[in-house]
Amino acid sequence: MHSSFKELETAQGTMFFLGSISHAVEQLAGRGANGITFRAGRNIATKQNIDRHDENLLVAIESVKQEMEKMGMKWDVEVYKKKVEPSALVETEHEYHVKLVFRNCMVRSCQFHYGHPQKNSLCMLNHGLFCGLLQKIHGSFSEYDFIHSGENACIGLLRVKKGRAA
């Protein structure tokens, strides 16, 4: 058996296992499961030893992708804006907003394979990890809200607080 096929088979088995665990967590914790797994992802990320820091939010997002790859997680995420929108980065009084699109997501593939809906605890674990890494690199607290989840891609709103995280 070819080694890349074996690796893919192992990854798919692991993701199926994670899908069943996330389903069980949701049944046990109910509506609180998303918050629990988001926080778990954030906690994992904030304990990572990361030497890079960047004040530029858009550069920091690219750095998060690189850090996730170092952790063995290739997550196809990019900043998203519609053509009619003047900028990808929107500033409000207390925070910045950036839309992110996630393509070729292994979590989404797992959800489909397992027959489990998106926007639940396994997705939130990854988004928590993303926000925690962003906090380590950019220095600001962030949250994530779903805008759309679908078969081909998911779009979300990253809300990044102004100022340094405590």
N, C-alpha and C positions, 0 to 999 in steps of 0.2 A: 504494500500500500504506500502511495506517495506521501511524504512527510507533510506537505501543505494540506492534503486532504485529511490526514489524521488530525492536524491542528484545528482545521475547520470543524471537523466532527466533534472534537473535544470542546471547542468553544460553543458550538450549538447545544451540546448536552448540558454544559454549564449554564447557558442562558435559559434553557428550558427549566432547569432546576431552580434558578433564580426567579423565573416567572411563577413557579408553583409556590415558592416561599413568599413572594410578595403577595400573592393571592391569599395565602394563609394569614399573613400579617393584617391585610385589609379586613378579613373576616373577624379577626380577634380584636383589632383596635378600632374598627369602624371608620368613621369620618376622620379620626385623628391620625390614621396611618400615613397620609401624605406628609403631614407636619413632622411626624417621627422620623420618617426616612429622609426627608429633606435635611433635617437637623443632623442626622447621622452622616450624611454625605458631606455636609459643611464641616462637621467635627473631624472627619477623616482628612479633609483637605487642609484645614488650618493647622494640623499637626505635621504636615509635610515640611521638609527642610528645603526651602526655596530661597535662592540667593538673588533672583532677579526682582527688580522693582521698577514700575513705570507709572508716571503721573498721567500719561496720555491714555485715556480709557480704551480707545480703539486699538492701540498697540498692546495694551494689557490683555485684551480679549484674545489677540493672536498668541500672546505668551501663555495664556491658559491652555489653549489648544496644544502647544508644544509641551507643556508640563503634563497634560493628560497622556500624550503619546509616550513620554518617559515612563509613565505609570502603566503602560501597556494598553491604553485606551485610545483608539483612533476614532474620534467623534467628529464627523463632518459638520462643523458649525461655521456659519459666516454671518457677518452683519448684513442686515436686510433693510432695504428701503424701496418704496415704490418710486417709479420715475417722476411722479408728480410731487413727491415730497422733497423739500429743499435740502434736507440734511438727514443723515442716518442718526445723528446725535441730537436729541431734543433736551433742552435745559428748562427745568421748572425752578420754582423758588428753592426747593429743598433737595432736589435730586436730578439725575440725568436719566433719560430713557433711551434705550437702544433696542431695536427689534433684532432678534436672532432667528435664523432659519437653520434647521437641523435636517440634513439629508443622509441617506444611507446609514441610518441609525441601527445599531445592533439591538438596542433595547426595543425599538419599534418592531424590528423583525421578530424578536423573541415574543413580544406581545401577540403578534399575529399568529405565530407558530403555536403558542400555548392557547390561543383563543381568548385572550385576556384584553380588556379595553385599555386604551392608552390614557394618559393623563392621571395615572395612579401612582402608587408607591414606588415602583421600580423606576419610572420616569423621574420622579421627584428625588430619588437617591442620586441620580446622575446630575440633576439640576442643582442640588445642594452641593455636590462635589465641585461643580463649575463655579458656583457663587463663592464657595470657600476659597478656592484657588485664586479667584479674582480678588478677594479680600486680601490674601497674602501678597499678591503682586501689585495691586493698585492701592491698597490700604483703606478702601472704603467698603462699608457694609452694603450688600446687595440682596435683592429678592427677585424671584422669577414668577411670572404669570403666563399661563397659556393663552394664546390668541386663537390658534388653530392646530389641530392634530389630525393627520390624515395618512393615507397609504404611502404617499410619495415624499412628504416632508411635514415637519411641524414648525410652527412659528410661535415665538414667545416674546414677551416684553421683559427685558432686563431693566430693573429699576435700581440705580446705584445712588446711594445717599451721598450728599456733598459732605466733605470733611473726612477726617480719619476715623476708622473704626476703633472702638475702645478695646 
